[in-house]
Amino acid sequence: MNSSVKITDDIYYVGVNDRDTALFENLWPLDKGVSYNSYLILDEKTALIDTVKESKISEFFDKIRHLLNGRALDYLIINHMEPDHSGSIPELLQEFPGIKIVGNKTTFQFIKDLYKVEDNFQEIKDGSVLNLGKHTLKFYLTPMVHWPETMMTYDEKDKILFSGDAFGGFGTLDGGIFDDEVRIDFFEDEIRRYFSNIIGKYTKMVQRALNKLKDANIDIDIIAATHGPVWRKDPKRIIDLYDKWSRCETEKGVVIVYGSMYGNTEEMAEYVARRLAEEGIKEIKIMSVSKTHISYIINEIWKYKGVILGSCTYNQGLFPYMESLVQWLAHNDIKNHVLGIFGTYGWSGGGVSTLVKYNEQMKWPLVYEPVEAKLSAKSEDFKKLDELAKAMAREINS
């Protein structure tokens, strides 16, 4: 069965779905799966843009062989060398030994190190072009979106931007391939989760890439990323979202994240949430670090301006799952948030003070003094939580 999909007259989607892998990069949950997108151009010369993960080679090769129908595969264009897009390269070179590999200087360094491939290279530079016949491909280097070798390929004839990992996200393509065939709000959420977890550290480089495309003044009718839907109806929508996210623009709302062993810190989280609602905040998310994977917490934090972190003290320090979260937040230097802090302690402190210390790296403005209760919140602690909620609401509504 051939399940390739025609994008334009002679450009085809030959990607595959992965519903088997549990963790992307062995870190991020794939409970909704992921697609690995690859594209084949049939012109006077044939070109394959990116490959797929090694575990999906059989289905991938079937699609390519069917479309080529005995023709040679002339070029492999590598926009990104991460193994979920380059994993099929060794087998592809065995199947099509005469293929020319098109990439930039850093691409070839990676392919040598990963797959011991040493020849059949055609190096391109920023702005280089490759003529296939009717189609002329132009290359734009976009380093650190999100690896050093990443680039984008633009088809001047059909005005398609093959964007690599940029504009892509989690989620399998269950029948629908194009943005007008799928429930796009689902993909927007999974694209933001992908962006916030994987690309979010490189927001400056994303902005640089977006500005490069803008300065090039190219017309983009279709965006074909290496994950997620092909944007043919409204490519501007995903460009605008990437612009928003990479500027760290947030929405009005508060994410309350807590770590609690026996429910006392959780009680404080629930109380603050209720007070926020009474102050008119409608978008409130309460998330437990013990139950919710950090991937989903990061996604919500990226979306909303307000963040309130609450932790019990654990072995004179921070609750371990909470520490994993704030380590990630501090490391990735996320901007444009305001912060509230609360927590509990028993015979010694350490939870709240450690949150304060991590915020010295995060540099998020504190809306109110940290609130720390001994074992469980008392009336004076709840009064302070009232003030914390009011202060947060003022910041969100300002």
Secondary structure, DSSP 8 states (H G I E B T S, - for coil): ----EEEETTEEE--EEE-S-SEETTTEE-TT-EEE--EEEESSSEEEE----GGGHHHHHHHHHHHHTT----EEE-S--SHHHHTTHHHHHHHSTT-EEEE-HHHHHHHHHHH---S-EEE--TT-EEE-SS-EEEEEE-TTSSSTT-EEEEETTTTEEEEETTT--SB---S--BTTSS-HHHHHHHHHHHIIIIIGGGHHHHHHHHHHHHHHT---SEEEESSS-BB-S-HHHHHHHHHHHHTT--EEEEEEEEE-SSSHHHHHHHHHHHHHHHTT---EEEEETTTS-HHHHHHHHHHEEEEEEEEEEETTEE-HHHHHHHHHHHHHT--S-EEEEEEEESSS--HHHHHHHHHHHH---BSS--EEEESS--HHHHHHHHHHHHHHHHHHH-
